[in-house]
Amino acid sequence: MERQELIVATNNCTHIKYSNLSQQRSPIMGFAALCILLFHIGTNLDIGGNWFFNIIKFLLDNGKIGVDIFLLVSGVGIYYSLQKNTVIQFYIKRIKRIVPEMLVVSVVWAILERDIKIFPIKFFQIDFITKGDLSFWYIPFILLLYCISPLIVKVAKSYRTTIMLVVISLIVNIALYYNAPVFYSRYDLCFTRFAIYCIGILFGRFSHDGIEAFAKERKIYLYLMLFIMLESIMVFFVDHEYLLLTYAYIPVVLCLVFLGFFYRTQSYLYKFFNFIGEYSLQMYLMGIICINKIFELNINIWVKSILDVVLTILSAMMLKMVCDYIRQILKKVSVNTEKISCK
């Protein structure tokens, strides 16, 4: 069997191809979306007291790792996208991917709050920019990352420079943490997660170009040692939860574990995560609205939690359906405009 195929058959068991990191993004995204949904529920649950509830609370509290998985897998997809699209085409596709969802969600939020002023605040993320409001912090952050992704991908053509970018990100985080703590506390969720996105793009290149590209790199281990050394210093001297969590290897390990699991089996669990992955962005957006409204109800806390999960998934499906319809209309308008211009 040729080495270029990057697939080995041993004892009738098919091993993982590196390209599957891109191909299996949907189920991994589904797992990440559920982690985030459960994390948001956990922040509203006051449970504990015995070992069972302590374990549940621990798992819920660490569901925020789903964001890191989102960014890692997004980085992989972005690398692939920029290999087959021009920069302009890439930006247009990213805008079509997010803007319709934000438009609809902002309208829904304004209707629920009965205040039209809410619409521009949510749509343009004014509160996040001016006050550090974290309701939809992921959206402006990922849009910013999309803007600079062509540059990051250009840097990621070298493994060494990508690792150096991660190292610089780590140094900037530590510097801001100590020298501008108030400013840093507003946007620490973003600052700490820039590195994992860069690692995702690095994984994208590894998945796209194959292991041979990695083998050609020189002195990469020196840069890896520099990163590990700085991370070790951070663990001992920096007391900041998000900074410590994000620079851990947990997101990478989880992605690879689930990559292997999903590749080897077509189980119902795979199909479920794959289904959820189709609505990952919509679940994040609608999950914020659902949890804010449902947990205001005066009902049993477990009933609230189950209701939140069900309504989040259903509303995410509706949101995607509406936004796909909007995208179809925009596509038709674009086609008609091109025909008129040709005439």
N, C-alpha and C positions, 0 to 999 in steps of 0.2 A: 504493500500500500504506500502511495507516495506521501512524503512528508508534508508537501504543500497542502494536502487536504486537511491537515491538523485534526485528524480524527483517528483514533486507535481502537481496534476491536480486540478485546481480550476476554476469553471465556464467554463468548457470545454476549458481551455487555458493551454497549456503545458509550464511549466517553465523550466528554463535553468538547464541542468546537468553540473556539474563541469568538466566532461571529455570533454565537447564541446570546452573548451579552447584549447585543442590539436586538436580536430577534425575539428575545423573551422579556422585553421591557414591560409589556402590558401586565402580565401577572405580578411582576415585581412591583410595579406602580400600584397595583391593586392591593397588595400586602401593605405597602407604605400608606396608602389612603386610609385603610382600616386602622393602622397604628395611630395616625393623626386623629381620626374620629374618636377612638377610644381614649386617647390622651386628653382631648377636650372634655370628654365625659368625666374622666378622672379628676380634672381640676374642679369639678362641681360636686364631687362625691366626698363625703366626710365619713370614711370607713376606717376600720382598724380595730385593734383590741385583741385579736387572736391571730395565730399564724396564717390561717387561710385568707382572711381579709387583708393581712399585711402583704401577702404574696400578690394578691389581686391589685392592691394599691401600688405596689412596686412595679408591676407589669404595666399598669395604666400610666403611671408617671413617666415611664421610659418610652412610651409610645411616641414621644417627640422625635425619636430617632427616625421616624418615617419621613420627616422633612429632609434629613441628610440623604436618605435613600432616594427620595424624589430628585434632589439636586445631582446626585451621582449618576443616576440613570438618565436624567435630562442632559447632562454633559455628554454622555455617550450618543444620545440621539442628535444633539446639536452638531457633533463632529461629523456624523453621517450626512446630516442635512447640508452642511456647508461643502461637502465633497461633491454633491450632485446639483447644487443650486448656486447661482450668483449671489452676491451679498444683497442686492436689491430684492431678488426673489425670496431670499431667506427672511429678510425683514417683513416683507408683505405677508408671508405665510405665518410668521409669529404674531403679527397684528391680527390677522384673521382668526388665529387660534385663541386669543385672549380677549380682545376688545368686545366682541358680541356678548360674551359671558359677563364681563364687568358691566356692560350697559344694562343688561336684563337684571342682574343682581342689584345694581344700584337703584333701579326703578322699584324693584320689590321691596328693598329696604326702606325707601322713601314712603311707599304705600303703607307698610306696616307701622312706621313711625308717624305717619300722617303729617309729614313735613317735607315739602318739596326741596327745601334747602339741603336735605340729606343727600340728594342725588349727586350734585356736583362734588360734594365733600367726599363721598365714597368713590365716585367714578374717577376723579383725579387724585384721590388719596391725599387730600389736603391735610387732614389730621395726622397722617403718618409723617408727612414732610415737616410740618410745623411743630407737632407735639410728640411725635414718636408713637402715635396710636397703633396698636398691633393687631387690630381687627383683621385686616387683609394685608399684613406686612409682606407676605410672600409675593404678591402680585407686583408691586413696584420694584421689589428686589429682583425678581426674575426678568422683568422688563429691562432693568438696568444691565443685567447679565447678558441678555440677548443683544443689547446695543454694543457691548464690547466683546461679544463672542468671536467675531471674525479676527480680532486682534489676539485673543487668547488662543484660538486655534492655530494662528500663525506661529505663536510662541511655542505651542504644543507640538510643533514639528520636531522638536528636540526634547527627549525625555529629561535631559539635564536641566534645560531652561524651565521646563514645567515644574520640576521639583524645586528649583530656585524660586519660582513664582510662589509656590506654596510656602516656602521658608520665609520669603519677604512678607507674605500675608500674615504669618505667625508673628513675626517681629513687629509689624504694624499694630496687630491686635494687642500685644503686650505693652507697646508704647502708649497707645490710646487709653488702655485700661488704667495705667498709672498716671498719665499726664492730662487726660481729659475725661475723667470718670463720669461726669454728668452727661456729656455728649455721647460717650461710649455706651452708657446704660440705655439710652434711647434706641440705639441701632445695633446693639451687640448681637442680636439674632442674625443680622445680615453680615456684619463684619466677620463673625466666627465661621460663617458657612461659605465664604468665598472660596476657601481652599478646597472644600469637598467638590465644588463644581469644577474646579481646575483638574482635580484628580479624575472626575468623571470624563472630561474631555481627553485626558491622558488615556483612560481606559478605552475611550472611543477609538483613539488611534491604534491602540494595541489590538482591539477587536477588528478594526477595519484593515489594517496593514499586515497583521499577523506577527508571529513571534520572531520572524527573521529580522524585522525592523528593530526589535528590542535587542537582539543579539549583536547588532552593529554598534550600539552605543558604547562609548568608552567612559570610564571613570564615573559611571552612574552610581556606583556603590559609595563613592565619596560624598555625593550629594545626599544619598539616602542616610548615610551616617550623620551628616550635618543636621538633617531634619529630625532624626531620632534623638540626637543630642539636645537640640533646642526643645523638643517636646518633653524630654525628661526634665529639663530645667523648669519648664512651665509647670509640670505636674508637682514639683516640689516647692515652687516659690509663688505660683499664681493661684489664688483662691477664687476662681470664677467658674461656676457650673457649666455654662454654655461653652466657654473656651476649652475646658477640659474634655467635655463630651464630644465636641465636634472634631477635635484633632485626634480622637481615638480611632482605632481601626474597626470599630464595631460596624459602621455602615458598609464598609467594603466587605467584611466577612459575611454579613447578612446577605448582601447581594449575591455573592458567590455561592453561598449555601443554597439559596433559593434558586439560583441559576441551575445548579446541579439537580436539585429536586424536580424542578419543572421540566427540565430536559429529559429526565429519565422516566417520567410518568405522565400519563394523560388522565389523571384521576379527577374525581369530582372537585377536589380541593383546587387543583390546577384550573379547572374550568371556572370555578367560583372567583378565584383571584383574577383570572383573565377578564371575566365579565366586569368585576369592580374596576379593573384597570382602565377600561374604556371610559369610565366616568370619574376618573381620579381628580381632575381639575374641578369639575362641577361639584363633586362631593366636598372638596375643601371649601369652596365658596358657599354652598348651601348649608354645609355643616355649621358654619359660624352663625348664620341666621337662625337655624333650627335650635341650636343649643341655647341661644340667647332668649328665645321665646318659650321653648318647652320647659326650661328649668325655672321659669317664672310661675308655672302652674302649681297649684296646691294639691299635688298628688304624690303617691309613693315614689321614693327616689329611684327604685329599680324599674318601676313602670315608666318613669321619665327617661331612663337610660335606654330601655328597649324602644320606646316611642321615638327617641331621637335617632337611633340607628335606622329604623324603618323609614321615617320621614326624610332623613338625609338622603338615603339611597333613592327613594321614589322621586323626591324633588330634584335630585341630580339628573335622573333620567329625563324628567320633564324639561329641565334647563337645557340639556344637550339637544333635545328634540327641537326646542324653540330656536336655539342658536344655529343649529344645522340648517333650519329653514331660512334664517336670516342670511346665512352664508350662501345658500342657493340663490336667493334673490339678488344678492350682491354680484354673484357670478354671472347671472343672466343680464344684469344691468351692464356689467363690464363687457360682456360679449356683444351686446347690442350697440354699445358705445363704439366698440372697435369696428363693427360693421358700418356704422354711420360715417366714421372717420375715413374708412377705406373708400366709400362712395364719393 
